[in-house]
């Protein structure tokens, strides 16, 4: 009787721990058709009709972005780590090519999004950081293996290293990862 109970509990534990990873997929599997209910290459009007009440802005490269307040689940994370705002990034043809979800600016949210992204997509394989800074004011971890589909988790930090902005971006343009330094998560040769 005890043996059967131990086997049943062990099986339940393994299913609980391995369950989320088993349902996980690559970036293209999760976002190959679009993100947050809007398909890739949707025109401006489709974004506005799906998410009314937003504002059109320009990003640092002069591209159109449509930003709207929206609380949604991201990567099946619990409510404290939901989106607060979505910004749809448009390409030169005025079609959706990416979506940035802004989250609560907190260390627990940043850790939750990074950890869930790592368990869903594997280890990140590229990074952008403030070069030459003693204290990094921004870090961007990228998953580029499923290019042209790219995911980026970013944080912008204050002088104490606390997050002032946390975001999750998915894009269907591999050029989104331009300028990111490739990283290897393999252990050093002497530690394998």
N, C-alpha and C positions, 0 to 999 in steps of 0.2 A: 504494500500500500504506500509506504513512504517512498519507495523507489519510483512508483508511477507519479506521485505528486512532484518529486524532484524533476523528473523528465518533463512533465507537463509545464512546470514553472520555468524550466530552462528553455523549453521550446517557445513559450510565451515571451520570455525576455529577449530571445534572439529575434523573434518576429517583430517585437516592438522596436528594438534597436536597428535592425536591418530594414525594416519596412519603409521608412522614408527614403533611404538610399536606393532601395529597389525600384521605387516609383520615380526616382530622379532621372533626368535625361540631360542631354547636352543642351547648349544654348539654342541650337537650331531646332531641336525637338520641342523645347518650351516656347520659343518665340519665332519660329519659322514663318508663321502666318501673320504676325503682327504682335501688338502689345496693348494691353488694357482695353481690349474690345475694338481697336482700330487696326485695320490691315495695313501692311507696308504699302507705300505708294498711294495711299488714300489722298484725295485732294483736300485743300483747305476747308471747303464747305462741309465735307464729311466729318472732319474733326469738330468743327463748330456745332454741327447738328447733334453729334454724339455727346459732346460736353459743352452745352451752352453756358454763357456767362463768363467766359475766360477773357484774357487780354492778349493782344498781339504785341510781341516785343522783338527786339533784335539781340542776337547773342554777340559775343566778342568778335566773331568773324563776319558780322553783318547779316547773318541768316535769320529768317523768320522763325519765331517760336510762338506757340500758342500755349499759354499757361493758365491753368484752372485749378481752383481748390477742389480736391477730391480725396476722400478717405477710402482707401481700398487695401485689401490684403495683398501682400507681396511675398511670394515664395512660401505661402502657407504659414507665415509668421503670426504669432498671437497679436491681439489688438494693440498692445503698447507700441508695436513696431510697424504700424500701418503707414501708408503714404499720407502726406498732408497736401501735396500739390503735384500735379502732373504737368510737364512741359513737353509738348510735341514738337520735335525738331523737323523742319522742312528742308528739303534739298533745293538745288537750283531750279528744279522743275516745279517747285511749290507742292511737293508731295511728301508725305510722312516718311522719314528715313530713320527716326529714332525717337525715343521717349525717355525723359528724365523724371524720376519720381523723387521728390524731396521728402525727407523723413524728419522726425524730431531730431534736433541737434543734441544728441547725448551719446556718451560712451556706450551704455548698454545697447542702444539702437544700432550704433556702428558695429559693435561686436556681433550682434544678432544677424545683421545683414551679411557681414563678411563670412561668418561661420556657416550660415545657411547657403550662401553662394558656393563656398568651398565644398560642402557636402552634396550640393546639387550638381555643380559643374566641374568639380575637381579643384586642384590648386590653381591659383591665378598664375599666368605665365608672362605677364608684362606689368610694368609699373611706371608711374610718373611721380616724381618728387621734386621738392624745391632743391635745386642743386646749390651747393655752397652755403647753405643756411645752417646755423648752429641748431636752431629749433625749426623743424619742418612745419610750415603753415598749411601745407596741403599734401595729401597722398592720394593717388588714384591707382587702384589695383584693377587689372584688366584680364579678362578671359578671352583669348583670341583664337583658340584652337578650332572653333567652328566658323571661322571667317567665311563669308562676309558678315555673319552675325557675331557681334561683339558685346560683352557685358563689362561695365565699369562700376565699381563701388568707390565713391570718393568721399573724402572728408576735408573740410577746411577748418583749421584750428586757430585758436587765439595764442597769445604769447606763452600761456601756461600749458599748451598742448591739448586743451579741452576743445572738443568739436563745437564749431559755431554753424556748421552746415554738414549734413550727411545726405548723400544722394546715391541712387541706383539708376544707371542708364543702360538701356539696351538699344543697339543700332543695327541696321541691316547693311551698313556700309563699312567695309573693312578699313577704309581711310580714316574712320573714327579713331583707330588705334595708332595713327601715324605719330611718330615721335616718342612712343613709349619704349622703354628699355626692356628687352627680354630678360627674364629671370629663370633660373633653374631651381627647382625644389628638390633635386636629387641630393642626397647626402654627400659630403666631401669624400674623396677617394679613400681616405683612411678610416672612415666611419661606416662603411657598408656592412 
